[in-house]
Amino acid sequence: MTALTKETRRQSIEEMFVQHIENIYYPGFAEEMTEEQSALYEWEFKEFQKQFRIEN
């Protein structure tokens, strides 16, 4: 997988993550979370990504 493909995939998954979080809480929550609790945001995002991991 090329670097561009990996980055595009990450961005797409992150967009889905942001939509998911903002559907649960409220619009703008993801942005607030990145500013106020960036470590928690990264942890939550990594957990979300695990759902899409494809094992070879």
WOQUI-V158949 format. One record per residue. N is the residue number from 1. D_LAST is the distance of its C-alpha to the last C-alpha in Angstrom with 2 decimals. Layout:
n: {N:N}
d_last: {D_LAST:D_LAST}
//
This chain:
n: {1:2:3:4:5:6:7:8:9:10:11:12:13:14:15:16:17:18:19:20:21:22:23:24:25:26:27:28:29:30:31:32:33:34:35:36:37:38:39:40:41:42:43:44:45:46:47:48:49:50:51:52:53:54:55:56}
d_last: {12.87:16.58:18.45:20.16:17.09:15.79:19.35:19.84:16.83:18.16:21.60:20.72:19.11:22.14:24.50:23.11:23.47:27.02:27.93:26.67:28.67:31.69:31.72:31.90:34.51:36.30:35.98:35.88:34.47:31.28:33.51:35.84:33.04:31.82:35.43:36.51:33.47:30.87:29.15:28.84:27.52:24.76:23.86:23.93:21.84:19.09:19.22:19.10:16.03:14.13:14.72:12.69:9.60:6.44:3.81:0.00}
//
